[in-house]
Amino acid sequence: MENSFTDIMSKRTDEELINVVTVDRDGYQPTVIEAAEKEIEKRNIDVKRIDELRAVSSKLADEQKQIENNQVSSLIRFLHFVIDTFAWLIVASIIGRLLTPLLTGTNENILAYFILAVSFFSYYIFMESTYQKTIGKIITKTKVITTDGKKPNTADIVRRTICRLIPFDRVSYFFSSNGFHDKLSDTSVVKE
């Protein structure tokens, strides 16, 4: 008799099946594990391959746990916000002082919004894509990484910076280990 997970397991890759019966075994119901084991047997997956994939999966799981253990607290994240807001506003005021004489006769409100927007994106994108950190992260000895532990590329940082504009993003990390801008850009802030 087939259990209800037989069809589901038949659509899984070899690697996914092996993860179900080895590394992630504790996270599944016995009927799921049974269906995965039967599918492995049906596909006649080589034992050597299972051992290789188990080793790779275990290594990835250990790396993920290490990343999670190195994540910084909400208090540190709040400190980043305060320090980086001041740093960003300093950058904005410098840009404003440089541009104001050049743009006489323009609407000052539009110019102010433009300077704030340009300095906001410039500050975060330049600092995090170049150094993996902002001034706040330099002071707290932390850095931005992708969820798989690598250095984020510029597209990740641009997405991360745009997501900072989501309402309540700045307090979202008080309710989970990662804020909206982390989750939506697949990044995290960890201790160096």
Secondary structure as the mmCIF struct_conf table of DSSP 4:
data_model
#
loop_
_struct_conf.conf_type_id
_struct_conf.id
_struct_conf.beg_label_comp_id
_struct_conf.beg_label_asym_id
_struct_conf.beg_label_seq_id
_struct_conf.end_label_comp_id
_struct_conf.end_label_asym_id
_struct_conf.end_label_seq_id
TURN_TY1_P TURN_TY1_P1 SER A 4 PHE A 5
HELX_RH_AL_P HELX_RH_AL_P1 THR A 6 SER A 10
TURN_TY1_P TURN_TY1_P2 LYS A 11 LYS A 11
BEND BEND1 ARG A 12 ARG A 12
HELX_RH_AL_P HELX_RH_AL_P2 ASP A 14 VAL A 21
TURN_TY1_P TURN_TY1_P3 THR A 22 ASP A 24
HELX_RH_3T_P HELX_RH_3T_P1 ARG A 25 GLY A 27
BEND BEND2 TYR A 28 TYR A 28
HELX_RH_AL_P HELX_RH_AL_P3 PRO A 30 ARG A 43
TURN_TY1_P TURN_TY1_P4 ASN A 44 ASN A 44
HELX_RH_AL_P HELX_RH_AL_P4 VAL A 47 ASN A 69
TURN_TY1_P TURN_TY1_P5 ASN A 70 ASN A 70
STRN STRN1 GLN A 71 GLN A 71
HELX_LH_PP_P HELX_LH_PP_P1 VAL A 72 SER A 73
HELX_RH_AL_P HELX_RH_AL_P5 SER A 74 LEU A 99
HELX_RH_3T_P HELX_RH_3T_P2 THR A 100 LEU A 103
TURN_TY1_P TURN_TY1_P6 THR A 104 GLY A 105
BEND BEND3 THR A 106 THR A 106
HELX_RH_AL_P HELX_RH_AL_P6 GLU A 108 TYR A 131
BEND BEND4 GLN A 132 GLN A 132
HELX_RH_AL_P HELX_RH_AL_P7 ILE A 135 THR A 140
TURN_TY1_P TURN_TY1_P7 LYS A 141 LYS A 141
STRN STRN2 THR A 142 THR A 146
TURN_TY1_P TURN_TY1_P8 THR A 147 ASP A 148
BEND BEND5 GLY A 149 LYS A 150
HELX_LH_PP_P HELX_LH_PP_P2 LYS A 151 PRO A 152
HELX_RH_AL_P HELX_RH_AL_P8 THR A 154 CYS A 163
TURN_TY1_P TURN_TY1_P9 ARG A 164 LEU A 165
BEND BEND6 ILE A 166 ILE A 166
TURN_TY1_P TURN_TY1_P10 PRO A 167 PHE A 168
HELX_RH_AL_P HELX_RH_AL_P9 ASP A 169 SER A 172
TURN_TY1_P TURN_TY1_P11 TYR A 173 PHE A 175
BEND BEND7 SER A 176 ASN A 178
HELX_RH_AL_P HELX_RH_AL_P10 PHE A 180 LYS A 183
TURN_TY1_P TURN_TY1_P12 LEU A 184 ASP A 186
STRN STRN3 THR A 187 LYS A 191
#
